[in-house]
């Protein structure tokens, strides 16, 4: 792989990480709002919870490979 390709790939990984972090933050924010409204038993809350678990798993891979600090 050439240097230009390496830079594009690194940028893609960084963009992906940023998107996952944003989605994680959005999901936890929506869950907190629903919880404050007493809606933890709703299908929406449960789906958000499942999404949050998937996002946490993805972020754990980034941490495992030293691509993300343990800030969350």
C-alpha distance (Angstrom), angle and dihedral (degrees) to the residues before:
residue distance angle dihedral
X1 . . .
X2 3.75 . .
X3 3.76 124.8 .
X4 3.80 92.5 -105.1
X5 3.81 90.6 53.9
X6 3.82 90.8 47.9
X7 3.81 90.0 52.7
X8 3.82 92.0 48.6
X9 3.78 90.7 49.1
X10 3.80 92.8 48.7
X11 3.81 89.7 49.2
X12 3.81 90.0 50.6
X13 3.82 91.3 51.4
X14 3.80 91.0 48.3
X15 3.82 91.4 48.3
X16 3.80 90.3 49.3
X17 3.80 92.0 50.5
X18 3.81 91.3 48.9
X19 3.83 90.3 50.4
X20 3.81 92.1 49.7
X21 3.81 92.0 48.3
X22 3.82 91.1 49.3
X23 3.79 92.1 48.0
X24 3.82 90.0 48.4
X25 3.81 91.5 51.2
X26 3.82 92.2 46.0
X27 3.80 91.0 49.0
X28 3.81 95.0 49.7
X29 3.82 89.9 46.7
X30 3.82 91.8 52.5
X31 3.81 90.4 46.6
X32 3.81 91.6 51.2
X33 3.81 90.5 50.8
X34 3.80 92.5 50.2
X35 3.81 91.3 45.9
X36 3.80 90.7 51.7
X37 3.81 87.4 53.7
X38 3.82 91.2 50.6
X39 3.80 92.8 -112.0
X40 3.82 100.5 129.0
X41 3.81 91.4 122.7
X42 3.82 95.3 57.1
X43 3.79 124.0 111.0
X44 3.80 89.0 -121.2
X45 3.80 92.4 56.1
X46 3.80 91.8 47.3
X47 3.82 91.4 49.7
X48 3.80 90.4 49.6
X49 3.80 88.9 49.7
X50 3.82 90.7 53.0
X51 3.81 90.5 47.7
X52 3.80 90.3 49.6
X53 3.80 90.8 53.7
X54 3.82 90.9 51.2
X55 3.79 91.7 48.8
X56 3.83 91.0 48.1
X57 3.80 88.9 53.0
X58 3.79 91.5 51.6
X59 3.79 91.5 48.2
X60 3.80 90.2 49.3
X61 3.81 88.9 59.9
X62 3.80 90.0 53.2
X63 3.82 89.1 51.2
X64 3.81 92.9 45.9
X65 3.79 90.5 56.3
X66 3.81 93.6 45.1
X67 3.79 94.5 -109.0
X68 3.81 96.5 119.3
X69 3.78 132.3 36.4
X70 3.81 118.8 -126.7
X71 3.79 95.9 -102.5
X72 3.82 95.7 131.4
